[in-house]
Amino acid sequence: MARNLLRVGAAQVAPVFFDRAGTLKKTCEWIAKAGEKQLDLVVFPETYFAAYPYWRGAVSVRRSTELIVRMQDCAIRIPGEETEVLCEEARRAHVNCVIGCNELDDRPGSLTLYNTLLFIGRDGRLLGRHRKLMPTHSERVYWGMGDASDIRVFPMDIGVVGGLICYEHHMTLLRAAMAIKGEEIHCAVWPGWWSMDRHLGGKRAGPGSRECDIEPAIREYAIENSVFVVSSSWYLPPDAIPADLKDILQYNLAVGGSCIVNPSGLFVREPVFGQETLVEATIDLEERRLAKAYFDAVGHYARWDLLSLNIREEAWTPTGPRRLPPTHPAKPPSDALLEELANRHELDLPRLKAFLVDLRRSLPEG
């Protein structure tokens, strides 16, 4: 059973742009800092590993294609060498982690990139991933689209955790699907913060602007789904931009804006701008129970006799459809149960726990 009081945070951290190894090293350092602060959950921004195309719309097709290759070079595979290091660091720091990344397709022969969230348990287990279902506007040049297997939530020791990426928060049916899946704590990730001109194409960086659609999006998401929202946004100061990109990053919105919202849509921690930091707060899960007692979108405030949602439960592969695993896989056994089993079968308890961790890591996802 999850504790009522939890420590959560957003890692508003600049990656080492276009540098997978450098970003991996820095990520481990910040996961360790989250552990030192005894955080139960830390969330890194959208495509934090290790590039967001802030140049989109400002370069030629040829130059854009060359930059996609550089994005591929700094992307990670799931699972892969980088995820093994991240899982071990999460275990060492005893922190649940959600990390945005550019992910290289795991299908043989494909080099398609996905805008992905990686979920890691504090016991070092790779829990799974969420690929962005629909890249926004010109983002479709850079990333493929997720499928039905990406409409997921992940049971952790702090509750049921899910995450969406940027404009997925404006997808009405997807928000409903996350509520139906039983999400309790939500991770929202973004490429920064902006002001909105009258035309959407006129976005520009606007630290602290109340005109940014992130703020109403996450506050309404929190109310609608009765969840806590840990919102993590990019921060990329001028000195962190590679020299050969300084003249083309005209769409750089990475000014921060990370924040934390409770199930009533109120800020537990206001947006933070212009600094590299852990944006952290203590949340009280009892607030979710109070919010649910007043408004429960999938309970007493639902009208399934009038409105219902069809969620596809199979994903498509190069060889046809694949049935998805259950939304809520079996939770790991409690320490009390493990101790009982160890005594019953005359086994060494630490070795039994270590065996189960290795077994979980070796099993295919689902």
N, C-alpha and C positions, 0 to 999 in steps of 0.2 A: 504494500500500500504506500502510495506517495506521501511524503511529508506535506504539511500545510504550508510551511514557510520555505521558499526556495530562493536561491541567489542565481540570477540570470544576467547575461551581458551580451552586448554586441561588440565585436572586435572591429573598431573603426580604424583600420590599419592599411597603410599603403603597401601593396605587394612590390616585389622587385620586378618591374614591368618587363615582360618578355623573357623572364629568367625563372625557369621552373625550379632549378636547384636552389637558387637564392630565396625564392618565395617559400619553398618547403622548409628551409632552415628558419626563416623568419616566422612562419606559421607555428612551428614547434615551440619557438621562444614565447609566442603569445599564448599558446595553449598552456604552457608552463606557468605563465603569469596568471592566467585564469584559475589554474589549480592553486597557486599560492593565495589567491583571493577567495578560495573555497567556493568558486562558482559551480553551480550544478549544470549549467548549460551556457555555451558560448557559440555565437553565430557570426560567421564571416560573410562578407558581401557577395553579391552577384559576380560570377566569373573572376573571383579573387585570384584564382590560379589561371593565368597570370597576365590577363589582358582584357580590356573592354575596347571595342573599336570606336573610340571617341573621334576618330578621323572620318567616320562615315559621312558621305555627302560632300567631302572636301577634297577627294582625290580621284584620279582617273580609275577606270576599270582595271587597267593593268597594275597600277600601284595597289589597288584594293586587293587584287588576287595575290600579289606578292606578300601583302600583310596577312592574308589568311594563312599562307604557308608558315609565317612566323607564329601565328596563333596555334597552328598545329604543333609546331616544335615545342611550345611551352605548355601544351595540354597534357592531361593525365589520362590514364586508363583506369577503369573500375571493374575488378580489382587490379592492382598493379604495384610496382615498387613503392610509389609515393603513398598509396593508401596503406600499405603495410607499416610505413614509418609513422604516418598520422595515427593509425590505430594504436600503435605501441605508445605514442606520446599521450594520447587520450587516456590510455590505461594507467600510465605512470602518473599523470596529473589528476586522475580520477574525475574527469570532466566529460559530459556529453557534448559532442561537437557537431555543428552543421556548417558545411563549408561550400561556398560557391566556387565553381570551377568550369573551365573549358574542358570538356571530356571528349576524347577520341572514341569513335564508335568501336564496340567490342565485336562487331560482326566481321568475319574474315574478309579481307579484300577492301574494306571500307575505310576511308579517312575522313568521313563526315564528322564535323564538330557538333557537339550539343552543349547548350547552356544548362548546366546541371547543378543540383544541390546534393551533396554527399552527407549521409547521416552515419555517425559513429557513436556507439554506446561507450559509457565511461569504463566498461570492463574490457574495452579494446575490440569489441565486435564491429565488423562492418555491417551495418543494418540494411543499407540499400541506398537508392538514389531516386531523385525526381528530376526528370528532364523537362525543360520548359515546353509546354504544349504548343504554343504559337509565338515565335519570335515577332517582335513588334516592328512593323513597317519595314524599313531597310535592313533591319537585323536579319531578315530572311536570307540575305546574301551570305551571311556568315554561319548560321546555325540551322541544323535540321529541326524537325518537330518531334516532340515526345509522343507517346501513344498511351493506350489504356493502362499499361503497367505503371505509368507515372502518376496516376491518381491514387496516391498512397498516403498512409500515416504510419508512424512507427512507435510501437510501445517501448517506452523507456522507464527507468525506475522512478522518474519524476512525473510520469503521466504519458498520455498519447500525444506525440509531437508530429506536426506536419510542417510543410513549407511551400511557399509559392514565390515566383520570381517576377518582380516588376509588374508589368501590365496584366499578368495573370490575375492580379487582384481586382481587375475590372471585368473579369469573365464571370457573369452572373451564375451560370449553372455549375461552374467549377467551384465557386465559393460554397454553393449548396452541397456539392458532392463531398467537400472536405468536412462539412458539419455532419453529414450522414455517416461518414466514415468514423466519426467519434473523436475528432481532434479536440484537444484541451489546451495545448500550448502551440502557438503558431509562430513560425520564423518567416519574416518578410525580408527579401533582399532586393537591393536597388543599385544602379550605377552612380548614385549621387543624389542631388537635390536641385530643383530648378524653379524658375518662375514661369508662369504660363502666359504667353501672349494670346491675343484673340484667336490666332491661328495656331494649331498645335505644332506646326513646323517651325514656329518661332521660339522654341524653347531656348533658354539661356540659363547659365548658372546663376542662382540667386540665393546665397546663404541666408537663412533665416526668413526668407519670404513666406508669407502666409498664403501665397497664391499657388504653391506647389500641390499637385493632386495627390501626392503621397499621404499628406496629413489626413484629409477626409477619407481616403481609401482604407488606411489601417485602422482609423477610429471606427468607421462603420463596420469593417470586417470583425473587429473585436466585439462590437455590440451584436451584430447579426448572428455570429457563431458562438457567442459567449465564451471567448477565449482570451488569454493573454497574448499579446503580440510583441515579439522581440524583433525590432526593425533595424537592419544593418545596411548602411550605405557606404559607398566608396569614398575614400579620401586619398587624393593624389596631389600633393603640393608640387609647385613648379620644379623644385630640385629633384623630384623623383621621376620626372619625365625623361626618357632617353633623348640624347642630344639630336639624333636624326629624326625624331618625331615632333620636336617642339613647334615646328612651323605648320604642322597639319592637324594637331589636336585642337581643332577649332570648336569642337562640340564637348569639351571637357566640363562635365557637370560634377566632378568628384570633389565636392566641398564638405562632405559629411552629411549630417542630418540623422544619425542613428538615434533611436529612442525606444521607449518601452511603454506599452499601453495596457490598461486593465480591461476586464470584460464589460465594463460600463462605458468604454471609449474614452476614459480619462488618462492623461499622461501620468505614469508612475515616474518616468524620467523624461523630461523635455528634450527635444532634438538638440544635439550638440554639433557645433560647426567648427571648422578650421583647426582641428587638432587630431593627432593620432593618439587614441586612448581606448580603454575599455569603458563603454557606456553601460553601467551596471545598476542593478536595483534589487531589492528584496521584494518578492511577490507573495501574496497570501492566497492560496488556492480556495480558501473559504469565500473569497470575493466572487469566484465563479459560481459557487452554489447559490449565493445570494442573487446574482444576476439571472441565473437559470430559474429561480423561484418566481421572478418577476416576468421574464420573457424567455421562453424556450422554443427556439425556431424549429427544432426537430421533435418537440414534445407537445405540450398543451397549446402552443401557438401555431401548430402545423394543421393543415387541412388536406391530408393525403387523399381524402375522398374527392377533392376538387383538383388538386395539383400534385403531380408526382414526377420523379426524375428517373430516367433510364440510364444507368451507368453500365457501360460495356465492361464485361469481366473477362475479356480475352485480348491479348496483344498480337500484332501481326509480325511475323518473322519472314525471312526470305523463303522459307519452306512451308509457310501457312500459319494459321492461328495457333496461339499457345494459351492454354488456360492459366489464369493468374492464381497465385497462392491466396489463402484467406487474408482478409484485411487485418485481422488481429491474430498473428501467429502465436503459438504457445509461449507464455512468458517463461524466463529461466526460473528454475526451482529456487525456493527460498533457502537461506542458510540453515534454517531449522530442519527443513526436509533433507538437505544434503547431509547434515550431521546425523539424522536418523538413519539414512541409507548407509552411510559409512559405518555406523555402529552395527547395523543389522548384518552387513556383509564383511565385517572386520577389515575395513579399508582405511588407509590413511587419508584424512579429510583434505589437507592441502593438495595432495596428489590427485584426489578425485576432482577437486575444483579445477586444477590445471588441465586435467584430461578433458573436462567438459568444455573449457575455453578453446582448446585445440580442436575439439570435435566440431564445435560451432563454426570455427573459422574455415575448416576444411570442407564443410557441406556447401553445395551450391545454393545460391539465393533462392528462397521459397521452398 
